[in-house]
Amino acid sequence: EFYDEMAKLPGCKEMAAAGNLKFFMGHTHCNVPHPHGHNDTGFMVAGQGMSGCANYGIPVFDTTEDRNRVFYFDASTEDAFNNVTSCVKGKGWRSCLSLAETWLDQPRTKSVVV
């Protein structure tokens, strides 16, 4: 796989060893964490209204506060979509995390490049 090859390259290798090299992928029109066994590393985010897994949502990748976090806001129904979009428009996404599923929350570690 592409990620496995990238994780061997200088610069990427050190980030992968520190747990900071992540990837997002698409194609099958599904939104799921951890495709292809890459737990806490990869995220499939391609369910944006196309047929497939019948899900639609908004992923957010957050690297503030020395953490790697992925939040997923489900918007697959009209009610869910309206709740998420009105909350985010009115308060900003950080104030709407009660509407999100946490796919990843881990401390960022320092990568050492040699």
C-alpha positions as CSV (number, residue, x, y, z in Angstrom):
1,E,0.0,0.0,0.0
2,F,1.0,3.6,-0.6
3,Y,1.1,4.5,3.1
4,D,3.4,1.6,3.9
5,E,5.8,2.8,1.2
6,M,5.6,6.4,2.2
7,A,6.3,5.4,5.9
8,K,9.7,4.1,4.7
9,L,10.9,7.4,3.2
10,P,13.3,9.9,5.0
11,G,11.2,12.4,6.9
12,C,8.1,10.3,6.8
13,K,9.8,7.4,8.5
14,E,10.5,9.4,11.6
15,M,7.0,10.8,11.7
16,A,5.5,7.3,11.3
17,A,7.8,6.0,14.1
18,A,6.5,8.8,16.4
19,G,2.9,8.0,15.5
20,N,2.3,11.3,13.7
21,L,2.1,10.2,10.0
22,K,-1.6,9.9,9.1
23,F,-3.5,9.5,5.9
24,F,-7.0,10.1,4.5
25,M,-8.3,8.2,1.6
26,G,-11.5,7.9,-0.5
27,H,-12.9,6.0,-3.4
28,T,-15.5,3.6,-1.9
29,H,-17.9,6.4,-0.8
30,C,-17.7,5.4,2.8
31,N,-16.7,7.2,6.0
32,V,-14.9,4.9,8.4
33,P,-11.8,5.0,10.6
34,H,-8.9,2.6,10.2
35,P,-9.2,1.3,6.7
36,H,-7.0,-1.7,5.8
37,G,-5.9,-2.3,9.4
38,H,-4.1,1.0,9.9
39,N,-5.5,1.6,13.4
40,D,-5.1,5.2,14.6
41,T,-3.3,6.1,11.3
42,G,-5.8,6.0,8.4
43,F,-9.2,7.3,7.7
44,M,-11.6,6.7,4.8
45,V,-13.6,9.9,4.2
46,A,-15.4,9.5,0.9
47,G,-19.0,9.2,1.8
48,Q,-20.0,12.7,0.6
49,G,-23.5,11.9,-0.8
50,M,-22.5,9.2,-3.4
51,S,-24.0,5.7,-3.3
52,G,-22.0,3.2,-1.4
53,C,-22.2,3.0,2.4
54,A,-25.1,5.5,2.6
55,N,-23.3,7.7,5.0
56,Y,-22.5,11.4,4.7
57,G,-20.5,13.4,7.2
58,I,-17.8,15.9,8.0
59,P,-14.4,14.8,9.2
60,V,-12.2,17.3,11.1
61,F,-8.5,16.8,11.7
62,D,-7.3,18.8,14.7
63,T,-3.6,19.0,15.8
64,T,-4.0,21.7,18.5
65,E,-2.9,21.3,22.1
66,D,-0.2,18.8,21.1
67,R,-2.7,16.2,20.1
68,N,-3.7,14.4,17.0
69,R,-7.5,14.2,16.9
70,V,-10.0,13.2,14.2
71,F,-13.7,14.1,14.9
72,Y,-16.5,12.9,12.6
73,F,-19.8,14.8,12.4
74,D,-22.4,12.4,11.0
75,A,-24.8,14.3,8.6
76,S,-26.4,11.3,7.0
77,T,-30.0,12.3,7.8
78,E,-31.7,15.6,7.2
79,D,-32.0,16.1,11.0
80,A,-28.4,15.2,11.7
81,F,-27.3,17.5,8.9
82,N,-29.4,20.4,10.1
83,N,-28.2,19.9,13.7
84,V,-24.6,19.9,12.8
85,T,-24.7,22.8,10.3
86,S,-26.8,25.1,12.5
87,C,-24.6,24.3,15.6
88,V,-21.3,24.9,13.6
89,K,-22.6,28.1,12.0
90,G,-23.8,29.4,15.3
91,K,-21.1,28.3,17.7
92,G,-18.1,27.0,15.7
93,W,-17.2,23.4,15.4
94,R,-15.3,23.1,18.7
95,S,-18.5,24.0,20.6
96,C,-20.4,21.2,18.8
97,L,-18.3,18.2,19.7
98,S,-21.2,16.6,21.5
99,L,-22.5,15.9,17.9
100,A,-19.3,14.3,16.8
101,E,-17.8,10.9,17.1
102,T,-14.1,10.8,18.1
103,W,-12.2,8.6,15.7
104,L,-8.8,9.5,17.1
105,D,-7.4,11.3,20.2
106,Q,-3.7,10.8,20.9
107,P,-0.8,12.9,22.1
108,R,1.5,14.3,19.4
109,T,5.0,13.1,20.0
110,K,8.1,14.8,18.7
111,S,9.5,13.4,15.5
112,V,13.3,13.3,15.3
113,V,14.7,13.6,11.8
114,V,18.3,12.2,11.5
